[in-house]
Amino acid sequence: MPIDNYQFTQIMIQYDCKKSSSGYIIDGEDRKAIPNRWKTEHRTKGYFPTISTKFKVKTLWEFLALDDSEKPLLDVDEQSRRRFYDKWGPLQDPLETEAVFISLARIIWESERSRKNFKIPKMQIPFDGLVGEWSYSENGKLVPTLKPVNLFDALKIQWMLSANGRVEPRKCKYFEETQVQVKGCSLWFEPSRRNQVFCSSNCRSNLNMKEMRERKKLRDKKGKENNGSA
């Protein structure tokens, strides 16, 4: 049977992103990611509390969005890096420095830039220490499952598996216009239609209502100005 007739199997990535329960600050000469309550909690408990969140495809989308293709790879916005840590945790080291973050991030960012420019990425595969086993997906299918040891490896694997035929993610128009992520907004989404600009109907309605209120305020302001000049 020709290989073109084979149906390729879905591969699942199973990883729990570990992050500080109190969020992060970027501090020190090496711009290290430090849990917000590090000094008090580490001194009293000997550790800092962490929580876990499931790794998702949009984790990669949000990570790739940290790279501004119009800027050098070493130019990373510090606040964007902190927000990524707050949501998904450090790439590899619980107290990750800016130098370590950049050295790891540029491997994926350079590969993504190469992909967009139709060049061969330099990312090497396979990955050291990668564990695979079988498990059932949410829809009940038996699929091979990869278990990376850290967030960095999870991002690399997800990038590799989605490098071809990937629908480019979009940022929700509500967030683009307001810079506010309301409850239920996924921020990044995979469009199902070419002209889709909102992640949900709720965000579309929220923006429409916001624009209606702003137009009403403008009309009211003009009305008061006209009455004052009459």
C-alpha positions in Angstrom: 0.0 0.0 0.0 1.4 3.4 -0.9 2.4 5.4 2.1 0.1 8.3 1.0 -2.9 6.1 1.9 -1.8 5.6 5.5 -3.7 7.5 8.2 -1.3 9.0 10.7 -1.9 8.5 14.4 -2.6 11.3 16.8 0.1 11.8 19.4 -0.7 13.3 22.8 1.5 15.3 25.0 1.0 14.8 28.8 2.6 17.4 31.0 1.5 19.4 34.0 3.0 22.9 34.0 4.3 23.8 37.5 4.1 27.4 38.7 4.3 29.4 41.8 0.8 29.8 43.4 1.7 33.5 44.2 2.9 34.5 40.8 6.3 35.8 39.9 8.5 39.0 40.0 11.6 39.5 37.8 14.4 40.7 40.1 18.2 40.9 40.5 21.1 41.6 38.2 20.4 38.3 36.4 16.7 39.1 36.0 15.7 36.0 37.8 12.1 34.8 38.1 11.2 34.7 41.8 7.9 33.7 43.3 6.1 36.7 44.8 6.2 35.4 48.4 9.5 33.7 48.1 11.2 35.4 51.0 8.5 34.8 53.5 7.3 31.3 52.4 10.8 29.9 51.7 12.1 31.1 55.0 9.1 29.7 57.0 8.4 26.6 55.1 11.6 25.7 53.3 9.9 25.7 50.0 7.3 27.8 48.0 3.9 26.4 47.1 3.2 25.4 43.5 0.2 24.7 41.5 -0.2 22.7 38.3 -2.1 23.5 35.0 -2.4 21.2 32.0 -0.1 21.9 29.1 -2.2 22.8 26.0 -1.7 23.7 22.4 -2.3 27.3 23.2 0.7 27.2 25.6 2.8 27.0 22.5 0.8 29.8 20.8 1.3 32.1 23.8 5.0 31.2 23.9 5.6 31.9 20.2 3.8 35.3 20.7 6.5 36.4 23.0 8.9 36.6 20.0 8.5 39.8 18.1 9.8 38.9 14.7 10.6 42.5 14.0 13.1 42.6 16.9 16.3 40.7 17.6 15.8 37.3 19.3 17.6 38.6 22.4 15.2 41.4 22.9 12.5 40.0 25.2 9.8 42.1 26.9 10.2 41.5 30.6 6.6 41.9 31.5 5.5 39.5 28.8 7.9 37.0 30.1 6.6 37.4 33.7 2.9 37.0 32.5 3.9 33.8 30.7 5.5 32.5 33.9 2.4 33.5 35.9 0.2 31.4 33.6 2.4 28.4 32.6 5.5 28.5 34.8 9.3 28.6 34.0 10.7 26.7 31.0 13.1 24.6 32.9 14.4 26.1 36.2 12.1 27.1 39.1 14.3 30.2 39.6 15.0 30.8 35.9 17.3 33.7 34.9 16.8 35.8 31.8 19.9 34.3 30.2 18.6 30.8 30.6 15.2 31.7 29.4 16.6 33.3 26.2 19.0 30.5 25.5 16.1 28.0 25.6 13.5 30.2 24.0 15.7 31.1 21.0 15.8 27.4 20.0 12.1 27.3 19.4 11.8 30.9 18.1 14.6 30.4 15.6 12.9 27.2 14.4 9.6 29.1 14.0 11.3 31.9 12.1 12.9 29.3 9.8 9.6 27.6 9.2 7.9 30.8 8.2 10.8 31.6 5.8 10.8 28.0 4.3 14.2 27.1 5.8 15.3 24.0 7.7 14.9 24.5 11.5 18.0 23.7 13.6 16.0 22.1 16.3 17.3 18.6 17.0 15.2 15.5 17.6 14.7 13.2 19.4 14.9 14.7 22.9 16.9 13.4 25.8 15.0 11.7 28.6 11.7 11.6 26.7 9.3 8.9 27.9 6.4 7.5 25.9 3.6 5.2 26.7 0.0 4.4 25.7 -3.1 6.2 27.0 -6.7 7.0 26.1 -7.6 10.5 24.8 -10.7 12.5 25.9 -12.6 11.0 23.0 -11.7 7.4 23.9 -9.0 6.8 21.3 -5.9 4.8 22.2 -3.0 7.0 21.3 0.8 7.1 21.9 1.5 9.6 24.7 4.7 11.5 25.2 5.7 12.7 28.8 8.3 15.5 28.7 10.2 16.3 31.8 9.8 20.1 31.7 7.9 22.8 29.9 10.7 23.5 27.5 10.6 19.9 26.1 6.8 20.0 26.0 6.9 23.2 23.9 9.6 21.7 21.6 7.5 18.5 21.0 4.3 20.5 20.4 6.1 22.7 17.9 7.6 19.7 16.1 4.2 17.9 15.9 2.4 21.0 14.6 5.1 22.4 12.3 3.3 21.3 9.1 -0.3 22.2 8.3 -0.8 24.2 11.4 -3.6 26.8 11.4 -2.0 30.0 12.5 -3.5 31.1 15.9 -5.1 34.5 16.2 -5.4 36.8 19.1 -9.0 37.6 20.1 -10.0 41.0 18.7 -11.6 41.9 22.1 -8.2 41.6 23.8 -6.5 43.4 20.8 -8.8 46.4 21.2 -9.1 46.6 25.0 -5.9 44.9 26.3 -8.2 43.2 28.9 -8.8 39.5 29.1 -12.3 39.1 30.4 -13.6 35.9 31.9 -14.1 33.2 29.3 -11.7 34.8 26.8 -9.1 32.3 25.6 -6.9 35.2 24.3 -5.5 33.0 21.5 -7.7 30.7 19.4 -7.5 28.5 16.3 -9.9 30.1 13.7 -12.4 27.8 12.1 -13.2 30.4 9.4 -11.0 32.7 7.5 -12.7 35.8 8.7 -13.0 34.8 12.4 -11.5 37.4 14.7 -13.1 36.6 18.1 -12.5 33.6 20.2 -16.2 33.4 21.1 -19.5 35.0 20.6 -19.3 36.3 24.1 -16.2 38.4 23.3 -17.9 39.7 20.1 -20.9 40.8 22.1 -18.7 42.4 24.8 -16.8 44.5 22.2 -20.0 45.5 20.5 -21.5 46.6 23.8 -18.3 48.5 24.6 -18.3 50.3 21.3 -22.1 51.1 21.7 -21.4 52.7 25.1 -18.5 54.7 23.7 -20.6 56.0 20.9 -23.4 57.0 23.3 -20.9 58.9 25.5 -19.6 60.7 22.4 -23.2 61.6 21.4 -24.0 62.8 24.9 -20.8 64.9 25.0 -21.6 66.5 21.7 -25.1 67.2 22.8 -23.9 69.0 25.9 -21.5 71.0 23.9 -24.2 72.0 21.4 -26.6 73.0 24.2 -23.8 75.1 25.9 -23.1 77.0 22.7 -26.8 77.7 21.9 
